[in-house]
Amino acid sequence: MPIVKVIEVIASSEKGIDDAIQNALAETSRTIKNIDSIFVKDIKVHVKDNRITSYGLICKVSFRIDDQIREQHSAH
C-alpha cells in the first residue's frame, strides 16, 4: 500500500491563479517525484493603485513515497 506524504508550498505569479499553480507544480517537481495532487489552501492577491499586481497561493502538495525509499528507511 503506497504511503502519501503532504508538504505545504507557497507559489506566486503575476499572470493569474492558474499560472501560480503551474509554478507550484514546476518548482516542487524539480525535487519531489510521484506528485498526485495539489490542494490550494489559500489565495492572496497583492494590490497596488486598485490593480492586482500578483497572485499568491498556499498549496498542499501530495505525493507517493517511492517503495524503494521506504524499503531503505525500514532497513535501518
N, CA, C and O atoms as a GROMACS GRO file, in nm:
protein
  304
    1MET      N    1   0.083  -0.117   0.000
    1MET     CA    2   0.000   0.000   0.000
    1MET      C    3   0.089   0.124   0.000
    1MET      O    4   0.176   0.138   0.086
    2PRO      N    5   0.068   0.215  -0.094
    2PRO     CA    6   0.155   0.333  -0.101
    2PRO      C    7   0.130   0.429   0.016
    2PRO      O    8   0.018   0.444   0.065
    3ILE      N    9   0.237   0.492   0.057
    3ILE     CA   10   0.230   0.596   0.160
    3ILE      C   11   0.229   0.729   0.087
    3ILE      O   12   0.308   0.751  -0.005
    4VAL      N   13   0.140   0.819   0.129
    4VAL     CA   14   0.131   0.951   0.068
    4VAL      C   15   0.179   1.054   0.169
    4VAL      O   16   0.139   1.052   0.286
    5LYS      N   17   0.265   1.142   0.124
    5LYS     CA   18   0.317   1.249   0.208
    5LYS      C   19   0.262   1.382   0.155
    5LYS      O   20   0.238   1.396   0.035
    6VAL      N   21   0.240   1.478   0.245
    6VAL     CA   22   0.189   1.609   0.207
    6VAL      C   23   0.285   1.716   0.257
    6VAL      O   24   0.324   1.717   0.374
    7ILE      N   25   0.322   1.807   0.167
    7ILE     CA   26   0.404   1.922   0.206
    7ILE      C   27   0.328   2.048   0.169
    7ILE      O   28   0.241   2.046   0.082
    8GLU      N   29   0.362   2.157   0.233
    8GLU     CA   30   0.298   2.284   0.204
    8GLU      C   31   0.400   2.374   0.134
    8GLU      O   32   0.514   2.388   0.178
    9VAL      N   33   0.356   2.436   0.024
    9VAL     CA   34   0.443   2.526  -0.051
    9VAL      C   35   0.370   2.657  -0.077
    9VAL      O   36   0.247   2.663  -0.077
   10ILE      N   37   0.447   2.761  -0.099
   10ILE     CA   38   0.393   2.892  -0.135
   10ILE      C   39   0.439   2.922  -0.277
   10ILE      O   40   0.557   2.908  -0.309
   11ALA      N   41   0.345   2.963  -0.362
   11ALA     CA   42   0.376   2.993  -0.501
   11ALA      C   43   0.313   3.126  -0.539
   11ALA      O   44   0.218   3.171  -0.475
   12SER      N   45   0.367   3.187  -0.644
   12SER     CA   46   0.310   3.315  -0.687
   12SER      C   47   0.322   3.331  -0.838
   12SER      O   48   0.396   3.258  -0.905
   13SER      N   49   0.248   3.429  -0.889
   13SER     CA   50   0.252   3.461  -1.031
   13SER      C   51   0.197   3.601  -1.050
   13SER      O   52   0.111   3.646  -0.975
   14GLU      N   53   0.247   3.669  -1.150
   14GLU     CA   54   0.190   3.798  -1.187
   14GLU      C   55   0.078   3.781  -1.289
   14GLU      O   56   0.004   3.875  -1.316
   15LYS      N   57   0.065   3.659  -1.347
   15LYS     CA   58  -0.032   3.634  -1.454
   15LYS      C   59  -0.170   3.592  -1.401
   15LYS      O   60  -0.272   3.637  -1.453
   16GLY      N   61  -0.173   3.506  -1.300
   16GLY     CA   62  -0.302   3.459  -1.250
   16GLY      C   63  -0.289   3.338  -1.161
   16GLY      O   64  -0.179   3.287  -1.137
   17ILE      N   65  -0.403   3.292  -1.112
   17ILE     CA   66  -0.406   3.178  -1.021
   17ILE      C   67  -0.360   3.051  -1.090
   17ILE      O   68  -0.280   2.976  -1.034
   18ASP      N   69  -0.409   3.026  -1.212
   18ASP     CA   70  -0.366   2.906  -1.286
   18ASP      C   71  -0.215   2.902  -1.303
   18ASP      O   72  -0.153   2.796  -1.287
   19ASP      N   73  -0.156   3.015  -1.336
   19ASP     CA   74  -0.011   3.021  -1.354
   19ASP      C   75   0.062   2.998  -1.222
   19ASP      O   76   0.168   2.936  -1.220
   20ALA      N   77   0.007   3.048  -1.113
   20ALA     CA   78   0.068   3.026  -0.981
   20ALA      C   79   0.066   2.877  -0.946
   20ALA      O   80   0.163   2.825  -0.890
   21ILE      N   81  -0.044   2.808  -0.979
   21ILE     CA   82  -0.050   2.663  -0.954
   21ILE      C   83   0.053   2.591  -1.041
   21ILE      O   84   0.120   2.499  -0.994
   22GLN      N   85   0.065   2.630  -1.167
   22GLN     CA   86   0.166   2.571  -1.255
   22GLN      C   87   0.307   2.594  -1.199
   22GLN      O   88   0.391   2.505  -1.205
   23ASN      N   89   0.331   2.712  -1.144
   23ASN     CA   90   0.461   2.742  -1.084
   23ASN      C   91   0.487   2.654  -0.962
   23ASN      O   92   0.598   2.605  -0.942
   24ALA      N   93   0.383   2.633  -0.881
   24ALA     CA   94   0.398   2.544  -0.765
   24ALA      C   95   0.435   2.404  -0.810
   24ALA      O   96   0.525   2.342  -0.753
   25LEU      N   97   0.367   2.354  -0.913
   25LEU     CA   98   0.397   2.220  -0.965
   25LEU      C   99   0.536   2.214  -1.026
   25LEU      O  100   0.610   2.119  -1.000
   26ALA      N  101   0.572   2.312  -1.106
   26ALA     CA  102   0.703   2.311  -1.172
   26ALA      C  103   0.817   2.313  -1.071
   26ALA      O  104   0.913   2.236  -1.084
   27GLU      N  105   0.807   2.399  -0.972
   27GLU     CA  106   0.916   2.409  -0.874
   27GLU      C  107   0.922   2.287  -0.782
   27GLU      O  108   1.030   2.236  -0.753
   28THR      N  109   0.805   2.240  -0.738
   28THR     CA  110   0.802   2.124  -0.649
   28THR      C  111   0.852   1.999  -0.720
   28THR      O  112   0.924   1.918  -0.661
   29SER      N  113   0.813   1.983  -0.846
   29SER     CA  114   0.852   1.862  -0.920
   29SER      C  115   1.000   1.857  -0.953
   29SER      O  116   1.049   1.754  -1.000
   30ARG      N  117   1.073   1.966  -0.930
   30ARG     CA  118   1.218   1.963  -0.950
   30ARG      C  119   1.286   1.871  -0.848
   30ARG      O  120   1.389   1.810  -0.878
   31THR      N  121   1.228   1.861  -0.728
   31THR     CA  122   1.289   1.779  -0.623
   31THR      C  123   1.198   1.669  -0.570
   31THR      O  124   1.246   1.576  -0.504
   32ILE      N  125   1.069   1.676  -0.598
   32ILE     CA  126   0.974   1.577  -0.550
   32ILE      C  127   0.918   1.500  -0.669
   32ILE      O  128   0.877   1.560  -0.769
   33LYS      N  129   0.916   1.370  -0.658
   33LYS     CA  130   0.862   1.284  -0.764
   33LYS      C  131   0.728   1.226  -0.719
   33LYS      O  132   0.693   1.235  -0.601
   34ASN      N  133   0.654   1.168  -0.811
   34ASN     CA  134   0.528   1.098  -0.782
   34ASN      C  135   0.420   1.191  -0.725
   34ASN      O  136   0.345   1.150  -0.637
   35ILE      N  137   0.413   1.314  -0.774
   35ILE     CA  138   0.311   1.408  -0.726
   35ILE      C  139   0.175   1.360  -0.776
   35ILE      O  140   0.157   1.332  -0.895
   36ASP      N  141   0.079   1.352  -0.683
   36ASP     CA  142  -0.057   1.308  -0.716
   36ASP      C  143  -0.155   1.424  -0.726
   36ASP      O  144  -0.243   1.423  -0.812
   37SER      N  145  -0.142   1.524  -0.638
   37SER     CA  146  -0.241   1.631  -0.638
   37SER      C  147  -0.185   1.756  -0.570
   37SER      O  148  -0.088   1.752  -0.494
   38ILE      N  149  -0.251   1.867  -0.602
   38ILE     CA  150  -0.221   1.995  -0.538
   38ILE      C  151  -0.353   2.052  -0.489
   38ILE      O  152  -0.446   2.072  -0.567
   39PHE      N  153  -0.361   2.079  -0.360
   39PHE     CA  154  -0.479   2.139  -0.299
   39PHE      C  155  -0.445   2.284  -0.267
   39PHE      O  156  -0.351   2.311  -0.192
   40VAL      N  157  -0.522   2.377  -0.323
   40VAL     CA  158  -0.499   2.519  -0.296
   40VAL      C  159  -0.567   2.552  -0.165
   40VAL      O  160  -0.690   2.555  -0.156
   41LYS      N  161  -0.487   2.577  -0.064
   41LYS     CA  162  -0.536   2.602   0.072
   41LYS      C  163  -0.579   2.746   0.090
   41LYS      O  164  -0.678   2.774   0.159
   42ASP      N  165  -0.507   2.838   0.029
   42ASP     CA  166  -0.535   2.980   0.048
   42ASP      C  167  -0.489   3.058  -0.074
   42ASP      O  168  -0.391   3.022  -0.139
   43ILE      N  169  -0.561   3.164  -0.104
   43ILE     CA  170  -0.528   3.252  -0.217
   43ILE      C  171  -0.517   3.394  -0.164
   43ILE      O  172  -0.598   3.439  -0.083
   44LYS      N  173  -0.415   3.463  -0.212
   44LYS     CA  174  -0.394   3.602  -0.173
   44LYS      C  175  -0.354   3.680  -0.298
   44LYS      O  176  -0.278   3.630  -0.380
   45VAL      N  177  -0.405   3.801  -0.311
   45VAL     CA  178  -0.360   3.887  -0.421
   45VAL      C  179  -0.298   4.012  -0.363
   45VAL      O  180  -0.340   4.062  -0.259
   46HIS      N  181  -0.198   4.061  -0.431
   46HIS     CA  182  -0.133   4.187  -0.393
   46HIS      C  183  -0.191   4.296  -0.482
   46HIS      O  184  -0.208   4.276  -0.602
   47VAL      N  185  -0.220   4.409  -0.422
   47VAL     CA  186  -0.288   4.518  -0.494
   47VAL      C  187  -0.205   4.645  -0.484
   47VAL      O  188  -0.150   4.677  -0.379
   48LYS      N  189  -0.198   4.717  -0.596
   48LYS     CA  190  -0.133   4.848  -0.599
   48LYS      C  191  -0.214   4.938  -0.691
   48LYS      O  192  -0.245   4.900  -0.804
   49ASP      N  193  -0.249   5.055  -0.644
   49ASP     CA  194  -0.329   5.150  -0.723
   49ASP      C  195  -0.457   5.086  -0.776
   49ASP      O  196  -0.493   5.101  -0.893
   50ASN      N  197  -0.525   5.013  -0.688
   50ASN     CA  198  -0.652   4.946  -0.721
   50ASN      C  199  -0.641   4.843  -0.833
   50ASN      O  200  -0.739   4.814  -0.901
   51ARG      N  201  -0.520   4.788  -0.852
   51ARG     CA  202  -0.499   4.683  -0.954
   51ARG      C  203  -0.427   4.566  -0.889
   51ARG      O  204  -0.341   4.584  -0.803
   52ILE      N  205  -0.462   4.446  -0.931
   52ILE     CA  206  -0.392   4.326  -0.882
   52ILE      C  207  -0.255   4.320  -0.948
   52ILE      O  208  -0.243   4.323  -1.070
   53THR      N  209  -0.153   4.310  -0.864
   53THR     CA  210  -0.016   4.305  -0.917
   53THR      C  211   0.041   4.163  -0.917
   53THR      O  212   0.126   4.130  -1.000
   54SER      N  213  -0.005   4.078  -0.823
   54SER     CA  214   0.041   3.939  -0.822
   54SER      C  215  -0.056   3.854  -0.740
   54SER      O  216  -0.132   3.903  -0.657
   55TYR      N  217  -0.049   3.723  -0.769
   55TYR     CA  218  -0.134   3.624  -0.704
   55TYR      C  219  -0.044   3.532  -0.623
   55TYR      O  220   0.058   3.484  -0.672
   56GLY      N  221  -0.082   3.507  -0.500
   56GLY     CA  222  -0.005   3.418  -0.414
   56GLY      C  223  -0.093   3.304  -0.364
   56GLY      O  224  -0.210   3.325  -0.333
   57LEU      N  225  -0.038   3.185  -0.357
   57LEU     CA  226  -0.111   3.067  -0.313
   57LEU      C  227  -0.034   2.994  -0.205
   57LEU      O  228   0.089   2.990  -0.207
   58ILE      N  229  -0.107   2.936  -0.113
   58ILE     CA  230  -0.052   2.835  -0.023
   58ILE      C  231  -0.113   2.704  -0.068
   58ILE      O  232  -0.235   2.689  -0.071
   59CYS      N  233  -0.027   2.608  -0.104
   59CYS     CA  234  -0.073   2.481  -0.161
   59CYS      C  235  -0.024   2.364  -0.077
   59CYS      O  236   0.085   2.368  -0.020
   60LYS      N  237  -0.106   2.262  -0.071
   60LYS     CA  238  -0.065   2.134  -0.013
   60LYS      C  239  -0.040   2.039  -0.130
   60LYS      O  240  -0.131   2.011  -0.208
   61VAL      N  241   0.081   1.991  -0.140
   61VAL     CA  242   0.120   1.900  -0.248
   61VAL      C  243   0.129   1.759  -0.192
   61VAL      O  244   0.204   1.733  -0.097
   62SER      N  245   0.053   1.667  -0.252
   62SER     CA  246   0.052   1.527  -0.210
   62SER      C  247   0.133   1.445  -0.308
   62SER      O  248   0.121   1.461  -0.430
   63PHE      N  249   0.216   1.355  -0.254
   63PHE     CA  250   0.296   1.268  -0.340
   63PHE      C  251   0.318   1.135  -0.273
   63PHE      O  252   0.322   1.124  -0.150
   64ARG      N  253   0.332   1.031  -0.357
   64ARG     CA  254   0.355   0.896  -0.308
   64ARG      C  255   0.503   0.877  -0.276
   64ARG      O  256   0.591   0.918  -0.352
   65ILE      N  257   0.528   0.814  -0.162
   65ILE     CA  258   0.665   0.779  -0.125
   65ILE      C  259   0.704   0.655  -0.206
   65ILE      O  260   0.634   0.554  -0.205
   66ASP      N  261   0.815   0.665  -0.274
   66ASP     CA  262   0.865   0.555  -0.357
   66ASP      C  263   0.891   0.432  -0.271
   66ASP      O  264   0.950   0.442  -0.163
   67ASP      N  265   0.848   0.314  -0.317
   67ASP     CA  266   0.866   0.189  -0.243
   67ASP      C  267   1.013   0.162  -0.211
   67ASP      O  268   1.044   0.114  -0.102
   68GLN      N  269   1.103   0.192  -0.304
   68GLN     CA  270   1.246   0.168  -0.280
   68GLN      C  271   1.296   0.255  -0.165
   68GLN      O  272   1.376   0.208  -0.084
   69ILE      N  273   1.252   0.378  -0.158
   69ILE     CA  274   1.295   0.467  -0.049
   69ILE      C  275   1.241   0.414   0.084
   69ILE      O  276   1.313   0.414   0.184
   70ARG      N  277   1.115   0.369   0.086
   70ARG     CA  278   1.055   0.314   0.208
   70ARG      C  279   1.133   0.193   0.255
   70ARG      O  280   1.158   0.176   0.374
   71GLU      N  281   1.172   0.106   0.159
   71GLU     CA  282   1.246  -0.014   0.195
   71GLU      C  283   1.383   0.021   0.254
   71GLU      O  284   1.428  -0.043   0.349
   72GLN      N  285   1.450   0.123   0.198
   72GLN     CA  286   1.579   0.166   0.251
   72GLN      C  287   1.567   0.218   0.393
   72GLN      O  288   1.651   0.187   0.477
   73HIS      N  289   1.462   0.295   0.421
   73HIS     CA  290   1.444   0.351   0.554
   73HIS      C  291   1.404   0.245   0.655
   73HIS      O  292   1.442   0.253   0.772
   74SER      N  293   1.327   0.146   0.613
   74SER     CA  294   1.285   0.041   0.707
   74SER      C  295   1.398  -0.056   0.738
   74SER      O  296   1.394  -0.125   0.839
   75ALA      N  297   1.500  -0.062   0.652
   75ALA     CA  298   1.615  -0.150   0.675
   75ALA      C  299   1.707  -0.096   0.784
   75ALA      O  300   1.787  -0.172   0.840
   76HIS      N  301   1.696   0.032   0.816
   76HIS     CA  302   1.784   0.094   0.917
   76HIS      C  303   1.735   0.074   1.054
   76HIS      O  304   1.798   0.120   1.150
   0.00000   0.00000   0.00000
